[in-house]
């Protein structure tokens, strides 16, 4: 390193001494982690790291209009089994809000071999929620009332890989649903819809075909995800008076654009048979699709949605998104009315840490509505 110098009046050259201690302090300050890096380390530092096990835990907050401000606690484990080179995982989450909402959930994916796996989940939840009645016209014309939606379910699914990207399998699902603590107006809405069943349990038997070429299951920027799951719920395996049919279908496409940008497209259908009890029906809105609509206002036995999202990395861990979409609810394909299709758009901020979306802040708009969502992970 060349020492700084200057000339005196006598034209002598004098070299200034270097303050190596000050230089060392400056280097130490420059090498210290930023605030965002310290937050990231606190949120994602594992509790246990061993050769065949990694255990993490963290706490956070979430917000939607339906649940209000909620505290979340989550833990996850990644482990290896002897017969496979792939990592199995298990997660447990608990969430509770000031509105009286709570949810406890456990789920995971256990690899039996490199080709075979078991996916499982169990959860219990209670949500005090607004209720406009059932169907599109009720959501448009009625004043809202309130009731509490209680649900619990447990499921297990066996999947076997065929080729490099394709999975097929079968599963079983036990579901219980109940509506209670109805306000008087909410009871009248149910009576007008000839829906008098307030609780039921059923058992579903399903088949699944799945294709997945995404480069990452949490924050994909390229690839395709396709899933089709038909399901039957025989009346002999529950206390409901008839057999139910249910189909879910999902198609997601991810395409990199310019530097740091990804286009993501999501197509989704949730279709129940017409005899299905109302508390099983799908609803527009929530955290993933038709964001900004109050979840449960637009409810019917069948739902289809579509959305396209542009995701742009800005700087460091920060990113932004904008999206547009549409959705429709209906009781049968014969009565499907395209004029009832509801628009959706919005924008959001992302904090991405360790290749995960650690914080998602979205504001969605719809027809005469809007809402804020705070959560983790991408919407799809």
Beta strands, then each sheet from edge to edge (+ up, - down):
strand 1: 5-7
strand 2: 13-15
strand 3: 48-50
strand 4: 53-64
strand 5: 68-80
strand 6: 87-97
strand 7: 102-111
strand 8: 116-131
strand 9: 145-162
strand 10: 166-180
strand 11: 199-212
strand 12: 223-233
strand 13: 244-256
strand 14: 261-272
strand 15: 282-283
strand 16: 299-300
strand 17: 302-315
strand 18: 318-330
strand 19: 342-353
strand 20: 356-366
strand 21: 369-375
sheet 1: 1+ 2-
sheet 2: 3+ 4- 5+ 6- 7+ 8- 9+ 10- 11+ 12- 13+ 14- 17+ 18- 19+ 20- 21+
sheet 3: 15+ 16-
end
